[in-house]
Amino acid sequence: MEIGFVGLGKMGLNMVTRLERGGHRVVAFDRASEAVSRAQNAGADGVSSLETLIAALSPPRAVWVMVPAGPPTESTVTALAGLLSPGDVIIDGGNTNFRDDVRRAEALGAHGIAYVDAGTSGGVWGLQEGYCLMVGGDADVCRRLEPIFLTLAPPHGYLRVGDHGAGHYVKMIHNGIEYGLMQAYAEGFELMHASDYHVDVAKVASLWMQGSVVRSWLLELTARALAEDADLTSLAGYVDDSGEGRWTLNEAIDRSVPMPVLTAALFTRFRSRKDNPFAERLLAALRQQFGGHAVKPRGGASHQ
């Protein structure tokens, strides 16, 4: 099959490479010319503009967008909409808010252009392992694109989960669950690391991959990270978030679905970005005020 691909970062380039290895023709574009050159080295036809990309594809065209969520995706979809023709389709494989999918599908549909949202999980390992694809959109359009989906995904790793927005909705919740799993591993391994038993946490992570009920790919990655640096001394305890956890929590609030694990995991990430946070300083001040407890000035020794 023939497909245009916009966005050649680490994940996008690996997806292009997997598609090329699967026998598809890929026409690739990125604003960074060096990224286009890497795609050409992987076998893709590299182009220097969206206009050239569209001209290089035969109708009905399919263009996969793999750029950061938010304004970059919005501007790319808008630009493509002005270049494509009725019967063409745009596939958004980024981490878009599902509400934006519904809006875009309606706007593009008025011009005869189809829209598919493809929640994509697999990270930088997807080239070898394949990408789990959660796809939303018109059933006939998704069926037409299945050769692409089936090449990108491992066996049984692709599913059309519903209409427009459903793919990114399911991916959003997937990422919310991921937050909770990562937090549980982090807390458990911190406790082992702090124990008096001097546990080799890297070996325990590898051990738990052998038949344990908590084995997972995340645990495998934990074992890999700890084997490289058991104390993680090269890292700062700063954890960012890309938005999906917030969206999942907002949806849970809208639907009155309790999600205490995600809430705690997300708020822990917020706390990780604070240096000497105000709330903790206030706690120290209150203990001193009501009980005369010792406080520790920043950069100094404790005092009453």
C-alpha contacts under 8 A as a table, 3 or more apart, distances in Angstrom:
res1	aa1	res2	aa2	distance
1	M	23	G	7.74
1	M	24	H	4.93
1	M	25	R	6.22
1	M	147	P	6.95
1	M	148	I	7.20
2	E	24	H	5.83
2	E	25	R	4.69
2	E	26	V	5.98
2	E	27	V	7.90
2	E	57	L	7.27
2	E	58	S	7.97
2	E	61	R	7.88
2	E	62	A	7.55
3	I	24	H	7.60
3	I	25	R	6.39
3	I	26	V	5.13
3	I	27	V	6.34
3	I	57	L	7.33
3	I	61	R	6.99
3	I	62	A	5.27
3	I	63	V	5.74
3	I	64	W	7.22
4	G	26	V	5.67
4	G	27	V	4.66
4	G	28	A	5.88
4	G	29	F	7.95
4	G	53	L	6.65
4	G	54	I	7.59
4	G	57	L	7.16
4	G	61	R	7.76
4	G	62	A	6.16
4	G	63	V	4.34
4	G	64	W	6.03
5	F	8	L	7.90
5	F	16	V	7.39
5	F	26	V	6.73
5	F	27	V	6.07
5	F	28	A	4.74
5	F	29	F	6.28
5	F	63	V	5.64
5	F	64	W	4.79
5	F	65	V	6.11
5	F	66	M	7.45
6	V	28	A	6.01
6	V	29	F	4.97
6	V	30	D	5.89
6	V	63	V	7.31
6	V	64	W	6.15
6	V	65	V	4.88
6	V	66	M	5.91
6	V	67	V	7.19
7	G	12	G	5.81
7	G	13	L	7.75
7	G	28	A	7.85
7	G	29	F	6.45
7	G	30	D	5.13
7	G	31	R	7.96
7	G	65	V	6.31
7	G	66	M	4.77
7	G	67	V	5.05
8	L	11	M	7.18
8	L	12	G	4.44
8	L	13	L	4.61
8	L	16	V	7.98
8	L	28	A	7.71
8	L	29	F	7.20
8	L	30	D	5.81
8	L	35	A	5.87
8	L	36	V	7.11
8	L	39	A	7.39
8	L	66	M	7.32
8	L	67	V	7.96
9	G	12	G	5.05
9	G	13	L	5.71
9	G	35	A	7.23
9	G	67	V	7.90
10	K	13	L	5.56
10	K	14	N	6.37
10	K	124	V	6.56
11	M	14	N	5.24
11	M	15	M	6.26
11	M	123	G	6.23
11	M	124	V	5.69
11	M	126	G	7.73
12	G	15	M	5.08
12	G	16	V	6.25
12	G	66	M	5.96
13	L	16	V	5.06
13	L	17	T	6.17
13	L	35	A	7.89
13	L	38	R	7.71
13	L	39	A	6.26
14	N	17	T	4.98
14	N	18	R	6.18
14	N	124	V	7.43
14	N	126	G	7.18
14	N	127	L	5.25
15	M	18	R	5.07
15	M	19	L	6.17
15	M	126	G	7.50
15	M	127	L	6.40
15	M	152	L	6.82
16	V	19	L	5.10
16	V	20	E	6.15
16	V	26	V	6.88
16	V	28	A	7.90
16	V	39	A	7.06
16	V	42	A	7.67
16	V	44	A	7.28
17	T	20	E	5.11
17	T	21	R	6.17
17	T	39	A	7.35
17	T	42	A	5.54
17	T	43	G	7.34
17	T	44	A	7.85
17	T	127	L	7.36
18	R	21	R	5.10
18	R	22	G	6.18
18	R	127	L	5.86
18	R	151	T	7.33
18	R	152	L	6.45
19	L	22	G	4.93
19	L	23	G	6.60
19	L	24	H	5.60
19	L	25	R	7.72
19	L	26	V	7.34
19	L	148	I	7.24
19	L	151	T	6.36
19	L	152	L	6.54
20	E	23	G	5.26
20	E	24	H	5.22
20	E	25	R	6.40
20	E	26	V	6.73
20	E	42	A	7.27
20	E	43	G	6.24
20	E	44	A	6.79
21	R	24	H	7.45
22	G	151	T	6.07
24	H	148	I	7.91
25	R	44	A	6.86
25	R	45	D	7.84
26	V	44	A	5.07
26	V	45	D	6.17
27	V	44	A	5.81
27	V	45	D	4.66
27	V	46	G	5.88
27	V	47	V	7.03
27	V	53	L	6.31
27	V	56	A	7.26
27	V	57	L	7.57
28	A	36	V	6.67
28	A	39	A	6.83
28	A	44	A	6.32
28	A	45	D	6.01
28	A	46	G	4.89
28	A	47	V	6.14
28	A	53	L	7.13
29	F	36	V	6.00
29	F	46	G	6.11
29	F	47	V	5.46
29	F	48	S	6.31
29	F	49	S	6.53
29	F	50	L	6.95
29	F	53	L	6.99
30	D	33	S	6.71
30	D	35	A	6.39
30	D	36	V	5.93
30	D	48	S	7.53
30	D	49	S	7.88
31	R	48	S	7.68
31	R	49	S	7.85
32	A	35	A	5.42
32	A	36	V	6.74
33	S	36	V	5.05
33	S	37	S	6.32
33	S	48	S	7.43
34	E	37	S	4.97
34	E	38	R	6.36
35	A	38	R	5.10
35	A	39	A	6.37
36	V	39	A	5.03
36	V	40	Q	6.25
36	V	46	G	5.48
36	V	47	V	7.18
36	V	48	S	7.96
37	S	40	Q	4.99
37	S	41	N	6.27
37	S	46	G	6.89
38	R	41	N	5.01
38	R	42	A	6.43
39	A	42	A	4.98
39	A	43	G	6.54
39	A	44	A	5.48
39	A	45	D	7.60
39	A	46	G	6.63
40	Q	43	G	5.03
40	Q	44	A	4.68
40	Q	45	D	5.79
40	Q	46	G	5.52
41	N	44	A	7.23
47	V	50	L	7.86
47	V	52	T	6.16
47	V	53	L	6.03
48	S	52	T	6.72
48	S	53	L	7.80
49	S	52	T	5.24
49	S	53	L	6.30
50	L	53	L	4.91
50	L	54	I	6.24
50	L	80	L	7.25
51	E	54	I	5.33
51	E	55	A	6.28
51	E	83	L	6.98
52	T	55	A	5.07
52	T	56	A	6.16
53	L	56	A	5.21
53	L	57	L	6.71
54	I	57	L	5.44
54	I	61	R	7.77
54	I	83	L	7.06
54	I	84	L	7.13
55	A	58	S	7.73
57	L	61	R	6.12
58	S	61	R	5.94
59	P	87	G	7.69
59	P	88	D	6.85
60	P	85	S	7.97
60	P	87	G	5.56
60	P	88	D	4.90
60	P	89	V	7.76
61	R	84	L	7.78
61	R	87	G	7.51
61	R	88	D	4.66
61	R	89	V	6.29
62	A	88	D	5.87
62	A	89	V	4.85
62	A	90	I	5.94
62	A	91	I	7.32
63	V	89	V	6.44
63	V	90	I	5.03
63	V	91	I	6.04
64	W	90	I	6.05
64	W	91	I	4.59
64	W	92	D	5.98
64	W	93	G	6.81
65	V	73	T	7.37
65	V	76	T	7.66
65	V	77	V	7.78
65	V	90	I	7.24
65	V	91	I	5.97
65	V	92	D	4.90
65	V	93	G	6.01
65	V	94	G	7.25
66	M	73	T	7.88
66	M	92	D	6.52
66	M	93	G	5.40
66	M	94	G	5.36
67	V	72	P	6.41
67	V	73	T	5.82
67	V	94	G	6.29
68	P	71	P	7.99
68	P	72	P	5.86
68	P	73	T	6.16
68	P	94	G	6.46
68	P	95	N	7.45
69	A	72	P	6.34
69	A	73	T	5.40
69	A	74	E	7.82
69	A	94	G	6.03
69	A	95	N	5.59
69	A	96	T	5.24
70	G	73	T	5.62
70	G	74	E	6.11
70	G	96	T	6.93
71	P	74	E	4.87
71	P	75	S	5.90
72	P	75	S	5.39
72	P	76	T	6.18
73	T	76	T	5.10
73	T	77	V	6.08
73	T	94	G	7.99
74	E	77	V	5.31
74	E	78	T	6.14
75	S	78	T	5.06
75	S	79	A	6.09
76	T	79	A	5.12
76	T	80	L	6.16
77	V	80	L	5.12
77	V	81	A	6.05
77	V	90	I	7.52
78	T	81	A	5.10
78	T	82	G	6.67
79	A	82	G	5.42
79	A	83	L	6.83
80	L	83	L	5.10
80	L	84	L	6.03
81	A	84	L	5.51
81	A	108	L	6.95
81	A	113	I	7.61
84	L	88	D	6.30
84	L	113	I	7.39
85	S	88	D	5.72
85	S	111	H	7.93
85	S	112	G	7.30
85	S	113	I	6.62
86	P	111	H	6.36
86	P	112	G	4.24
86	P	113	I	5.03
87	G	112	G	5.98
87	G	113	I	5.58
87	G	114	A	6.79
88	D	112	G	7.72
88	D	113	I	5.28
88	D	114	A	6.20
89	V	113	I	5.59
89	V	114	A	4.41
89	V	115	Y	5.48
89	V	116	V	7.34
90	I	113	I	7.57
90	I	114	A	6.34
90	I	115	Y	4.95
90	I	116	V	6.28
91	I	115	Y	5.96
91	I	116	V	4.70
91	I	117	D	5.73
91	I	118	A	6.68
92	D	96	T	7.76
92	D	115	Y	7.85
92	D	116	V	6.38
92	D	117	D	4.96
92	D	118	A	5.87
93	G	117	D	6.27
93	G	118	A	4.68
93	G	119	G	5.80
93	G	120	T	5.99
94	G	118	A	7.42
94	G	119	G	6.79
94	G	120	T	7.01
95	N	119	G	6.77
95	N	120	T	7.87
95	N	168	H	6.80
95	N	171	K	7.83
95	N	172	M	7.69
95	N	244	E	7.54
96	T	100	D	6.96
96	T	101	D	7.28
96	T	168	H	6.43
97	N	100	D	5.49
97	N	101	D	6.87
97	N	168	H	6.67
97	N	169	Y	7.48
97	N	172	M	7.90
97	N	244	E	7.80
97	N	247	W	7.50
98	F	101	D	4.99
98	F	102	V	6.59
98	F	164	H	7.99
98	F	165	G	4.47
98	F	166	A	6.91
98	F	167	G	7.77
98	F	168	H	5.26
98	F	169	Y	5.40
99	R	102	V	5.28
99	R	103	R	6.49
99	R	165	G	6.59
100	D	103	R	5.11
100	D	104	R	6.06
100	D	165	G	7.75
101	D	104	R	5.14
101	D	105	A	5.95
101	D	117	D	6.70
101	D	164	H	6.24
101	D	165	G	4.99
102	V	105	A	5.25
102	V	106	E	6.35
102	V	164	H	5.56
102	V	165	G	5.55
103	R	106	E	5.36
103	R	107	A	6.30
104	R	107	A	5.06
104	R	108	L	5.93
104	R	115	Y	7.41
105	A	108	L	5.27
105	A	109	G	5.76
105	A	114	A	6.82
105	A	115	Y	5.22
105	A	116	V	7.72
105	A	164	H	6.72
106	E	109	G	5.07
106	E	110	A	6.45
107	A	110	A	5.50
107	A	111	H	7.36
108	L	111	H	5.42
108	L	112	G	6.55
108	L	113	I	5.10
108	L	114	A	6.44
108	L	115	Y	7.00
109	G	112	G	4.83
109	G	113	I	5.15
109	G	114	A	5.82
109	G	115	Y	7.59
110	A	113	I	7.44
114	A	141	V	7.41
115	Y	137	G	6.64
115	Y	164	H	7.62
116	V	135	V	7.05
116	V	136	G	5.78
116	V	137	G	4.81
116	V	138	D	7.49
116	V	141	V	7.96
116	V	142	C	7.35
116	V	164	H	6.63
117	D	135	V	5.74
117	D	136	G	5.14
117	D	137	G	6.57
117	D	164	H	6.70
117	D	165	G	6.19
117	D	166	A	7.60
117	D	167	G	5.57
117	D	168	H	6.21
118	A	133	L	6.19
118	A	134	M	5.60
118	A	135	V	4.36
118	A	136	G	6.36
118	A	167	G	5.40
118	A	168	H	6.45
119	G	133	L	5.65
119	G	134	M	4.78
119	G	135	V	6.07
119	G	167	G	5.12
119	G	168	H	4.82
119	G	170	V	7.36
119	G	171	K	5.08
120	T	131	Y	6.29
120	T	132	C	5.85
120	T	133	L	4.93
120	T	134	M	6.54
120	T	171	K	7.17
121	S	126	G	7.88
121	S	131	Y	5.58
121	S	132	C	5.11
121	S	133	L	6.64
121	S	171	K	7.75
122	G	125	W	5.88
122	G	126	G	4.65
122	G	129	E	7.67
122	G	130	G	6.79
122	G	131	Y	4.84
122	G	132	C	6.31
123	G	126	G	5.73
123	G	131	Y	7.91
124	V	127	L	7.01
125	W	128	Q	5.96
125	W	129	E	6.05
125	W	130	G	7.53
126	G	129	E	4.91
126	G	130	G	4.37
126	G	131	Y	5.08
127	L	130	G	5.71
127	L	131	Y	7.74
129	E	154	P	6.63
130	G	152	L	5.72
130	G	153	A	4.71
130	G	154	P	4.72
130	G	157	G	7.91
131	Y	152	L	5.73
131	Y	153	A	4.55
131	Y	154	P	6.46
131	Y	157	G	6.98
132	C	153	A	5.55
132	C	154	P	7.10
132	C	157	G	4.84
132	C	158	Y	6.00
133	L	149	F	7.21
133	L	153	A	6.48
133	L	157	G	6.22
133	L	158	Y	4.73
133	L	159	L	6.41
134	M	158	Y	6.28
134	M	159	L	5.48
134	M	160	R	6.09
134	M	161	V	6.21
134	M	166	A	7.97
134	M	167	G	4.71
134	M	168	H	7.20
134	M	170	V	6.78
134	M	171	K	6.61
135	V	142	C	7.79
135	V	158	Y	7.60
135	V	159	L	6.13
135	V	160	R	4.52
135	V	161	V	5.77
135	V	162	G	7.24
135	V	166	A	6.93
135	V	167	G	4.17
135	V	168	H	7.46
136	G	142	C	7.92
136	G	160	R	5.78
136	G	161	V	5.84
136	G	162	G	5.04
136	G	163	D	4.90
136	G	164	H	4.89
136	G	165	G	5.63
136	G	166	A	4.75
136	G	167	G	4.22
136	G	168	H	7.33
137	G	141	V	7.20
137	G	142	C	6.53
137	G	160	R	7.74
137	G	162	G	6.50
137	G	163	D	4.39
137	G	164	H	4.27
137	G	165	G	7.19
137	G	166	A	7.57
137	G	167	G	7.90
138	D	141	V	5.36
138	D	142	C	6.21
138	D	163	D	5.96
138	D	164	H	7.06
139	A	142	C	5.17
139	A	143	R	6.09
139	A	160	R	7.75
139	A	163	D	7.68
140	D	143	R	5.03
140	D	144	R	6.28
141	V	144	R	5.12
141	V	145	L	6.47
142	C	145	L	5.07
142	C	146	E	6.18
142	C	160	R	7.31
143	R	146	E	5.15
144	R	147	P	7.58
145	L	148	I	5.64
145	L	149	F	6.60
146	E	149	F	4.88
146	E	150	L	5.80
147	P	150	L	5.28
147	P	151	T	6.21
148	I	151	T	5.29
148	I	152	L	6.33
149	F	152	L	5.24
149	F	153	A	6.05
149	F	158	Y	6.51
150	L	153	A	5.23
150	L	154	P	7.35
150	L	155	P	7.76
150	L	157	G	7.84
150	L	158	Y	6.59
151	T	154	P	7.56
153	A	156	H	7.54
153	A	157	G	5.02
153	A	158	Y	5.86
154	P	157	G	5.02
154	P	158	Y	7.71
155	P	158	Y	7.85
156	H	159	L	7.87
160	R	167	G	7.30
161	V	166	A	6.06
161	V	167	G	6.08
161	V	170	V	7.75
162	G	165	G	7.79
162	G	166	A	5.12
162	G	167	G	6.95
163	D	166	A	5.64
163	D	167	G	7.95
164	H	167	G	7.38
165	G	168	H	5.59
165	G	169	Y	6.02
166	A	169	Y	4.85
166	A	170	V	6.11
167	G	170	V	5.42
167	G	171	K	6.24
168	H	171	K	4.82
168	H	172	M	5.85
169	Y	172	M	5.05
169	Y	173	I	6.50
170	V	173	I	5.26
170	V	174	H	6.12
171	K	174	H	4.79
171	K	175	N	6.22
172	M	175	N	5.22
172	M	176	G	6.34
172	M	244	E	5.26
172	M	245	G	7.23
172	M	247	W	7.26
172	M	248	T	6.19
173	I	176	G	4.84
173	I	177	I	6.25
173	I	244	E	7.66
173	I	245	G	7.81
173	I	248	T	5.89
174	H	177	I	5.25
174	H	178	E	6.25
175	N	178	E	4.76
175	N	179	Y	6.32
175	N	244	E	6.30
175	N	245	G	6.55
176	G	179	Y	5.20
176	G	180	G	6.78
176	G	244	E	6.64
176	G	245	G	4.86
176	G	248	T	6.17
176	G	249	L	7.99
176	G	262	L	6.22
177	I	180	G	5.24
177	I	181	L	6.31
177	I	262	L	7.03
178	E	181	L	5.11
178	E	182	M	6.07
179	Y	182	M	5.34
179	Y	183	Q	6.20
179	Y	245	G	7.17
179	Y	262	L	6.37
179	Y	265	A	6.03
179	Y	266	L	7.09
180	G	183	Q	5.12
180	G	184	A	6.20
180	G	261	V	5.72
180	G	262	L	5.34
180	G	265	A	5.71
181	L	184	A	5.17
181	L	185	Y	6.35
182	M	185	Y	5.23
182	M	186	A	6.10
182	M	218	L	7.32
183	Q	186	A	4.97
183	Q	187	E	6.16
183	Q	265	A	5.77
184	A	187	E	5.31
184	A	188	G	6.20
185	Y	188	G	5.26
185	Y	189	F	6.06
185	Y	219	L	7.61
186	A	189	F	5.40
186	A	190	E	6.05
187	E	190	E	5.09
187	E	191	L	6.36
188	G	191	L	5.30
188	G	192	M	6.49
189	F	192	M	5.05
189	F	193	H	5.98
189	F	201	V	6.85
190	E	193	H	4.96
190	E	194	A	6.20
191	L	194	A	5.14
191	L	195	S	6.25
192	M	195	S	5.21
192	M	198	H	7.91
192	M	199	V	6.31
192	M	201	V	6.98
193	H	198	H	7.04
193	H	199	V	6.54
193	H	201	V	6.71
194	A	198	H	7.88
195	S	198	H	6.36
195	S	199	V	7.38
199	V	204	V	7.86
200	D	203	K	5.52
200	D	204	V	6.41
200	D	230	A	7.87
201	V	204	V	4.97
201	V	205	A	6.15
201	V	226	L	7.03
201	V	230	A	6.90
202	A	205	A	5.17
202	A	206	S	6.43
202	A	222	T	7.78
202	A	223	A	5.20
202	A	224	R	7.63
202	A	226	L	4.88
202	A	227	A	5.22
202	A	230	A	6.37
203	K	206	S	5.07
203	K	207	L	5.98
203	K	223	A	7.30
203	K	227	A	7.81
204	V	207	L	4.79
204	V	208	W	6.09
204	V	223	A	7.96
205	A	208	W	5.29
205	A	209	M	6.69
205	A	219	L	6.44
205	A	220	E	7.18
205	A	222	T	6.66
205	A	223	A	4.86
206	S	209	M	5.27
206	S	210	Q	7.26
206	S	219	L	7.99
206	S	220	E	6.98
206	S	223	A	5.58
207	L	210	Q	5.59
208	W	211	G	6.78
208	W	212	S	5.03
208	W	213	V	7.95
208	W	214	V	6.86
208	W	215	R	5.80
208	W	219	L	7.95
209	M	212	S	6.07
209	M	214	V	7.73
209	M	215	R	4.74
209	M	216	S	7.04
209	M	219	L	7.13
209	M	220	E	6.82
210	Q	215	R	7.34
211	G	215	R	7.02
212	S	215	R	5.43
214	V	219	L	7.83
215	R	219	L	6.01
215	R	220	E	7.64
216	S	219	L	5.08
216	S	220	E	6.34
217	W	220	E	4.87
217	W	221	L	6.26
218	L	221	L	5.04
218	L	222	T	6.15
219	L	222	T	4.76
219	L	223	A	6.21
220	E	223	A	5.12
220	E	224	R	6.31
221	L	224	R	4.93
221	L	225	A	6.17
222	T	225	A	5.19
222	T	226	L	6.11
223	A	226	L	5.23
223	A	227	A	5.96
224	R	227	A	5.22
224	R	228	E	6.49
225	A	228	E	5.31
225	A	229	D	6.42
225	A	230	A	7.59
225	A	232	L	7.94
226	L	229	D	4.99
226	L	230	A	4.33
226	L	231	D	7.28
226	L	232	L	7.01
227	A	230	A	5.92
229	D	232	L	4.98
229	D	233	T	6.99
229	D	234	S	7.78
232	L	235	L	5.78
233	T	236	A	7.80
237	G	272	S	6.14
237	G	273	R	7.86
238	Y	269	R	7.47
238	Y	272	S	5.02
238	Y	273	R	5.28
239	V	269	R	5.29
239	V	270	F	7.64
239	V	272	S	5.98
239	V	273	R	6.76
240	D	269	R	6.44
240	D	270	F	7.70
240	D	273	R	7.76
241	D	244	E	7.73
241	D	245	G	7.40
241	D	266	L	7.96
241	D	269	R	7.30
242	S	245	G	7.68
243	G	246	R	5.34
243	G	247	W	6.32
244	E	247	W	4.99
244	E	248	T	6.04
245	G	248	T	5.12
245	G	249	L	6.19
245	G	262	L	7.26
245	G	266	L	6.62
246	R	249	L	5.11
246	R	250	N	6.10
246	R	266	L	7.53
247	W	250	N	5.04
247	W	251	E	6.16
248	T	251	E	5.12
248	T	252	A	6.17
249	L	252	A	4.93
249	L	253	I	6.22
249	L	259	M	7.21
249	L	262	L	7.29
249	L	263	T	6.99
250	N	253	I	5.12
250	N	254	D	6.22
251	E	254	D	5.00
251	E	255	R	6.22
252	A	255	R	5.15
252	A	256	S	5.74
252	A	257	V	4.79
252	A	258	P	6.65
252	A	259	M	6.95
253	I	256	S	4.92
253	I	257	V	6.29
253	I	258	P	7.57
254	D	257	V	7.92
259	M	262	L	5.63
259	M	263	T	6.22
260	P	263	T	4.97
260	P	264	A	6.11
261	V	264	A	5.31
261	V	265	A	6.17
262	L	265	A	5.04
262	L	266	L	5.96
263	T	266	L	5.30
263	T	267	F	6.10
264	A	267	F	5.21
264	A	268	T	6.00
265	A	268	T	5.11
265	A	269	R	6.48
266	L	269	R	5.20
266	L	270	F	6.56
267	F	270	F	4.93
267	F	271	R	6.26
268	T	271	R	5.00
268	T	272	S	6.21
269	R	272	S	5.06
269	R	273	R	6.93
270	F	273	R	5.68
270	F	274	K	7.36
271	R	274	K	5.46
271	R	277	P	7.94
274	K	277	P	5.40
276	N	280	E	7.22
276	N	281	R	7.25
277	P	280	E	5.67
277	P	281	R	6.54
278	F	281	R	5.04
278	F	282	L	6.12
279	A	282	L	5.08
279	A	283	L	6.27
280	E	283	L	4.98
280	E	284	A	6.31
281	R	284	A	5.15
281	R	285	A	6.21
282	L	285	A	4.91
282	L	286	L	6.09
283	L	286	L	5.16
283	L	287	R	6.28
284	A	287	R	5.29
284	A	288	Q	6.33
284	A	295	V	6.21
285	A	288	Q	5.16
285	A	289	Q	6.13
285	A	295	V	7.41
286	L	289	Q	4.91
286	L	290	F	6.18
287	R	290	F	5.55
287	R	291	G	5.62
287	R	292	G	6.71
287	R	293	H	5.70
288	Q	291	G	5.46
288	Q	292	G	4.32
288	Q	293	H	4.48
288	Q	294	A	6.31
288	Q	295	V	6.74
288	Q	304	Q	7.60
289	Q	292	G	5.85
289	Q	293	H	7.76
292	G	304	Q	6.72
293	H	304	Q	6.42
294	A	302	S	6.18
294	A	303	H	5.26
294	A	304	Q	4.45
295	V	302	S	5.32
295	V	303	H	5.55
295	V	304	Q	6.20
296	K	300	G	6.42
296	K	301	A	5.65
296	K	302	S	3.94
296	K	303	H	6.13
297	P	300	G	5.09
297	P	301	A	6.50
297	P	302	S	6.52
297	P	303	H	7.78
